[in-house]
């Protein structure tokens, strides 16, 4: 099922670019084009999903993607920098906020 999903997702990816010009613009539209900067004091506060990841997931599914639940989408958002979930005492938190990558 995951192999079939990869093929379907690749097709959905190509199709989604038609309406937005590129996938980057489509994705970043869910956070208004700017990273969400959270202020977590401990790792326990970091959520597994967000309202944005739920909306993003729902829209991806509507566009034909599969295996893209809100938790997977939130992890993607963290990985690509759409969400900064570093705890405030983490050295990377400050660097990411200042644009040092």
KAWOCOR-V458903 format. One record per residue. N is the residue number from 1. PSI is psi in radians with two decimals (999 if undefined). Layout:
# KAWOCOR-V458903
n->(N,N)
psi->(PSI,PSI)
This chain:
# KAWOCOR-V458903
n->(1,2,3,4,5,6,7,8,9,10,11,12,13,14,15,16,17,18,19,20,21,22,23,24,25,26,27,28,29,30,31,32,33,34,35,36,37,38,39,40,41,42,43,44,45,46,47,48,49,50,51,52,53,54,55,56,57,58,59,60,61,62,63,64,65,66,67,68,69,70,71,72,73,74,75,76,77,78,79,80,81,82,83,84,85,86,87,88,89,90,91,92,93,94,95,96,97,98,99,100,101)
psi->(-0.66,-0.59,-0.79,-0.69,-0.66,-0.71,-0.82,-0.70,-0.63,-0.73,-0.74,-0.64,-0.86,-0.71,-0.65,-0.52,-0.48,-0.71,-0.33,-0.10,-0.75,2.81,-0.56,-0.87,-0.70,-0.90,-0.89,-0.28,-0.42,-0.24,0.36,0.38,0.02,2.55,2.51,2.17,1.78,2.83,1.04,2.40,-0.39,2.74,-0.46,-0.40,-0.35,2.15,2.87,-0.34,3.04,2.89,-0.61,-0.72,-0.55,-0.74,-0.74,-0.84,-0.83,-0.74,-0.70,-0.78,-0.71,-0.55,0.06,0.02,2.69,2.89,0.70,1.00,2.96,-0.52,-0.76,-0.74,-0.69,-0.70,-0.70,-0.79,-0.67,-0.78,-0.63,0.03,0.19,-0.41,2.26,1.77,0.35,2.38,2.64,-0.46,-0.09,2.37,-0.53,-0.47,-0.89,-0.77,-0.77,-0.73,-0.58,-0.04,0.26,2.02,999)
